[in-house]
């Protein structure tokens, strides 16, 4: 049996073994075992990704235009290599095209005289053959570096590629994408402007024909317009925000009267709309506001809701005890109040022995709107999970209530509500190192106990990467 036949036979044997394993029940696994199995499966999957792109790259080479009737697509009655991959593997067209693109990039090349040449992306080729990088991360690395190749030197491309391969070994594909785009701009600082111009020319909005009372629409947005719309969507989707652009029907559907054991009746509202319907109402609501606007008034896209929490100063500082929120009967933990104070500020009220108000102070915002804007620029979103800035609150690294932490940008970070809750309630520690936020996970998550840097604005990434390539 030749080498390729042996490889195919090995793959078939592995598949037979996996078919038995896949049927096993995982319900009896411990959390540790389940997490370890998930990692092991993904490691094996990346090795298969290496084989997938290798076969797709070879199909791409055998689909060259110069081969004429001997080209694989012609023999299949097709036009492109990606269609051959699609026909053989039954994957989506976009996935087939991605595999051919990556496979071509990591496939060894041949000089015109027949002598061998290394792959166009040699470091990535080695990493994929070893199962260190999956298709998702590889595709964005290839795309971004190829976009910069017209102006960058081969040495600089290699520096960037090695760094991105190292990033892909420890980060998610989305994080690799952020780094890859930062490298692209560092390698080709003048490339963004012509790309922007090309993108702007492609903007479009198409209104289709009405069918059964509904009209389809489609189109593509420029990055700026997409960001504006995403900001409006993020506001509508952020947990805790008051629903906006509600129709009378939806308001009535979501409103119920609840009578408690004492006979007191309260009004409860649950937004009946799906996420897609909420987004639709945002688009049409903003469109209607724009049509009605006279041009002489300013309108904001953000709404503000105020929640009043009552707690003793000692409990607030210690993080123990409870507080009360207006409109609710059950107390909440001091940690919950700390999170509210961290995000929204506080107003000191001095009470007498009988509970009478002796002094009412003015509300003190812990972070001003200008400071929050600065944090958005610096952090680019939630420093822990990358959630959009519109979902985030400003958090004191050295907490104001507990540690008398200053309300300075150097002591502030952006955290989404989930991560904000995580920091206030779990055994995670944060501190600023060199003006940047770092996090320390508990020992059961990070046995090495290393401080990990969080967040990072993409403009800062580009500047630091440019320094690395001189």
N, C-alpha and C positions, 0 to 999 in steps of 0.2 A: 504494500500500500504506500502511495507517495505521501509527501508531507501534508499537502492540502487535504487529502482523503483522511489522513490520520487526525487532523484537526477537526474535520467535520464529524468523524466518529466519536471523538472525545466530547464534542459539544452535545451530540445526541445522547451519550451516556449520562452526562451531567443533567440533561433535561429529564431523563427518566428518573434519576435520583431525586431531583427537585419536585417532580410530580408527586412522589410519595410524601415528601416533607410538607408540601403546601397544604395537604389535607389534614395536617395535625391541628388539634385544638390548642389555642394559646391562652384560654381562660385560666388555666392553672399556673401560668407563669407568674413569678414575682415581678415587681416593677423593675428590679435590677436586671433580671433575665430578659424581660421584654425589651428594655432599652438596648441591651447588648445584642440581642438578635436583630433589632432594627438596624443597628450600625453594621453588623456583619452582612446582612442582606444588601444594604446600600453599597458596601465595599465590593461585593460580588457584582452588583449591578453596574458599577463603574468599569469593571473589567469587561463586562459584556458591551458597554458603551464603546470601549476601545475597539472591540471586534466589529460592532455595528458600523462605526465610521470607517474602519479599514476596508470593509467590503463595499461600502458606498463610495469610498474614494477610488477603489479599483474599477467599479462600474462607471464612475465619472471619467476615468482615464480611457476606458474602452468605449466611451461614447463621443470621442473627439470627432469634430467635423471632418477632419482629414481622412478618417477611416472609410468614408463613403458608405457603401452598402454593408460593410463588415461591422459598422458601429452597432452596439447593442440596441439602442432605441429603434433603429431601422429594422433590425431582426424581430423586434417585438411589435412592430407597427406603431411605434410611438415617436415622440419628437425629442424628448430630453432625458438625461440620465435620472433626474429625480422621479420621472414618471415610471421608469423601470423599477427603481427602489420601491415606489409606492405600490406598483403592481405585485411585486414579490413579497413585500412585508405587510401590506394592508394598513400601513400607517397613513396619517393625514398628509396631504400634499406639502404643507409647510414643514412638517417634521422630516419628510423625505428630502426636501430641498436643503434643510439644515444639515442633515447627515452628509449629503454630497459635498456641501461647502466645507464642513469641518474635515471630512475625509480627504478632500483634495489638498487642504492646507497642511495636513500632517503626513501626507503620503510622500515617500522618497521620490525625487525627480530624476530626470535624465537629461544630460546636456545634449546639444545638437549633434555632437560627435559620438554620442552613445555612452559617454562617461557618466558615472553616477553623481548626483547632487543631493545634498541633504534636503529634508522637507523645508517648505517655506516657513514653517513654525516648528523648528526642531525641538526646543524645550517643551512645548506643548505635546509634541508627538511622543516624547519619552514618558511624560507624565501620564498620558492616556494609555499607553501600552502597559504601564504599571498599575493602572486603576486608581491613579491619584486625582484625576479630574474627570467629571462627567460631561455629557453633551451640553447641558444647559450653560455651564460656565465656559466650556471650550468655545461655544458658538459666539458668545459675546466678546471673548478675548480676540478671536479671529476677526470679527467684524470691526471692532474699534481700532485694532492695530493696523488692519489693512486700510482703513480710512486715513490713518496718519502716515502711511508708508510713502506717499507721494512727496512729502517734504522732509521726513525724518531719515536719519542715517540708519543703516543696518545695525550698527552697534547700539544705537539708542533703542531701536525696536527690540533688540535682544534683551537689553537691561529691563525694559518694561515687561517683556514676556516672562522672564524669569521671576520678576516680582509678582506678577499676576498669577503664575502657576503656584507660587508659594502661598499667596492669598487664598487660592481655590482649595488648598489642602486643609484650611482651617475655618473658612467662612462659607456662607451660603452663596448660591448663584446670584441672588440680588445684590449682595454686598460686593461680589466680584464685578458685577456690572457697573456699580458706582465707581469702583477703583479703575476699571477699564476705561470708562468715559473720562475720568480725571486724567489718566495717562494719555489718552488721545489728545485732549486739549493741551497738555503739557508738551507733547511731541509736536503738535501742529497748532500753535496758538492762533494762527490766522485762519484756521479752517472753519471755525464756528460761523464766521460772518457769511461766507458763501453758502454754507449749509443752511443757515437761517433764510437766506434769500431764496434758495431752491424750495425750502419748506413752505415759505410764504406764498410762493406762486402756486403751490398745490392745494391751498386752502379751498374748501368747497362745502356747500350745503345744498342738498338735493331734496326737493319736496316731491314725493311720488303722487300717484293717483289714488283717489279715495276708493276704498273697497269695503263694503258693508259698514259704512259710517266711520271707518278709521283710515287715516292717511299715513303711510310709511314715510320716513325721512332717513337720510344717511348723509355722510360727509366725513371730512377730516378737519381737525382743528390745529392751529399753530400752537407751539409750546406755551406761549403766553396766555392765549385764550383757554387752552386746556387746563392750565394752572388756575386760572380764575374760576372756571367751572368746577374744578376739583375742590377748590377752597369752599365753594358754596355747598357742594355735596358733603364734604367733610363736616361742615357745620351742621347740616341736617342729620347726619348719621352719628354725630358725637353723642355718646350716652349722657343723658341728663339734660340735654338742650331741649328747650320748648319747641314743639312742632311748629313749622312755619308753612304758609301757603296752604292752609287746610280749607277744603270746600265745606259748605254747610252740611252736605251729606256725610262726609268723613267725620266731621266733628260730632254729628249726632250719633253716628254708628259707634264711635269710640267712647262715648260718654255714657257712664252708668251711675245710678244712684245706689249707694251701699248703706244699709242700716245696720249699726252695730248692736251689741247686746243691750245697751242702755237705751236704745231707741233713737239715737242720734243718727241723722242721715248726712252722708258726705258724698261729694261728687268725685268720681274717679274717671280718669281718661287714659285709654290705651290706644296709641296710634294704630288704626286698622290697616294702614297702607303697607305694601311691600316696599322693599328698598328701591326697586325700580320705579314704583309709583311715586315714592317720595322724590326721587331724582327728577322724574317728569314734572312734578308740581313745582320744583325749584326752577327748572328751565322756563316753564310757562309763566311762573310767578315773576321771575326777574324780567322776562320779556314784556309782560304786562306793565310792570313798574317803569320800564324804560320807555314804553310807548306813551304812558300817561305823564311822564316827566316833562316839565316845562323847560328844563335846562337851567333854571335859576336856583334849583335847590339841590342839596347834597343828600344822598341816601347811602346808608351803610348796609353792608351785607351781613354784619355780625349782630347777633342779639345778645343781651346781657340779662342774666337771671340772678337774683340775690337770694342766698340762703342764710338765715340767722341761726347761729349755734350758740348755746349758753353753757359755760363750763367754768369752774373755778380756775384761777390762775395757777395754783399749785398742781392741779390735775393736768392742766394743759402743758405745763413745763415737764412734768414727770412722765407723761404718756400713760398714766394709770388712771383708773376711775372712769366716769362716764360724763357725757354732755347731752344736751337736748336740742333738737332741731324744731324750729317753729313749724306747726302743721302736723307734727307726728307725736304720738303718745309714748312709744317705746324709746328708751335712751339708746344712744350710740356710744361706741368706745371712744376714749380719749384720742386714740390713734386716728380715728375718722375725723375728729375735730381738728387734729393737727394737720391732716391733709387739706381740709378746707381752708384753714388759716394760711397754710403754705401757698395755696393757689389764689386766694381771694382777699387776704388781708384781715384786719380785725379792728374792732372799735372798743376801747376800754370803758367799762361801766363800773363805778364804785357804788356798792350797796351798803346801807347801814345795818345795824344789828337786827332790825325788824324786817329787813328786805327792801326798805325804801331806797329809791335812787337818790344818791347824794351828788353824783357827778357823771355826766355823759360826755365822753370824749369823741372827737371827730374820727371818722374811719381813716385808718392808715393803711394804704396799699403797700403790701410788702415788696412788690415789684411794679414799677411804673410801666405804662404801655411802651415807652421808649426802651426801657430795659428789656422787656419781653421781645420787642422787635430785634434787639441786638442779640439776644439768645437764639432767636430763630435763625439769624444769619450765621452765628457761630456753630450751632449744633445741627441745623438742618432738619430737625424733627426730634422725636424721642431718642435720647442718647442711648437707650437700652435696646429698643426693638425696631427703631426706624419709622414709627408711626408718623403721619403727616403733622406738620407744626400746628395746624388748626385743631388737632385733637389733644394738644399738650398743655400742661400747666407749668408754671415756673416753680421749681423746687429748690429749697435751701439745702446745700450739701451739708454744711454745719447748720443744723436746724435752729430757726429763730426761737421757737418755744422752749427747746430743751437745752441748746448749747449757746444761746445768745448770738447765733450766727448773724453776720452783717447782711444787709440787703444790698449786696454789690453783685455786679455781673460775674466777678471772679468767684463768687460763692453760689451762683445760680446755674441750674441746668434745666433743660426741657424734658419732661416725662409725661407720657400719656397716662390716662387714669389708671389703667391696669398696672403699669410699671410704678406709678406713684404709690399705689396701694401696696405693691410688693416691697418697695423700699421702706415704707412706714411700718410694715407689719411682719417682715421676715428677717432672717439672719443674714441679710446682705449689708455690706458696708460701702460707703462712698466717701471719697476724698478728692480734693483737687491736687494734682501733681503737675507742676510746670504750667499752671493756668488751664489745664484740661481735666475734665472729670474722669475718674477711674472707679471701677467697682471691684469688690472682693466678694466672691461667692462663698457660701458656707463650705466647710471641709467636705461634707458628703457629696457636694457637686464638683468641687475643685480641690482634690487632695494636695496639689502643689501649692495652693494658697498664694497665687500670683495676682497682683493688681492688674486689671485689664482696662485699657483705655477705651472710652466710650465716645460715640458720636463723631462729628467732624464735618464741617462745611466743605462742600466740593471745591470751592474756590481755594481754600487752604490746602486741600489735597494737591490741586494742580500746581500751586506755588512750590510746595515741598518736593513734588516729583520733578519739577523743572530743575531744582537745585541738584537733584541726584544725577541728572544727565548732563549737568554743566551748561 
